[in-house]
Amino acid sequence: MNDTTMTDNLVQTWVPVADARGRTHLEARWTSARPAAVPAQAPHAA
């Protein structure tokens, strides 16, 4: 299941999780929807 909900800079995704007995269920995970800072590009020799 790849259902996704977005609200106030958070993204909820459903991920399958296996318990100690090997049974799988879905859990909601919330993560920041803000883009990660773009790392500065290191100069390189031409």
C-alpha positions in Angstrom: 0.0 0.0 0.0 1.5 3.3 -1.0 -1.1 5.7 0.3 0.4 9.1 1.2 -1.1 12.0 3.0 0.5 15.5 3.2 -0.3 18.2 5.7 1.6 21.1 7.2 5.1 20.1 6.0 4.7 16.5 7.1 4.2 13.5 4.9 2.6 10.3 6.2 3.5 7.1 4.5 2.4 3.5 5.3 5.2 1.0 5.5 5.0 -2.8 6.1 6.6 -3.9 9.3 7.3 -7.5 10.4 7.0 -8.4 14.1 9.0 -11.0 16.0 6.7 -13.8 14.9 7.1 -12.8 11.2 3.6 -11.3 10.9 3.5 -8.2 8.7 1.3 -5.2 9.4 1.3 -1.6 8.3 2.5 1.3 10.4 2.2 5.0 9.6 5.5 7.0 9.5 5.6 10.8 9.5 8.6 12.6 8.0 9.3 16.2 7.2 8.1 17.3 3.7 10.6 20.1 3.6 13.3 19.6 1.0 16.7 18.7 2.5 19.3 21.4 2.3 21.2 21.2 -1.0 24.9 20.6 -0.2 27.3 23.1 -1.7 29.0 21.7 -4.8 32.7 21.2 -4.2 34.9 22.8 -6.8 36.8 20.4 -9.0 39.8 20.7 -11.2 39.2 21.4 -14.9 
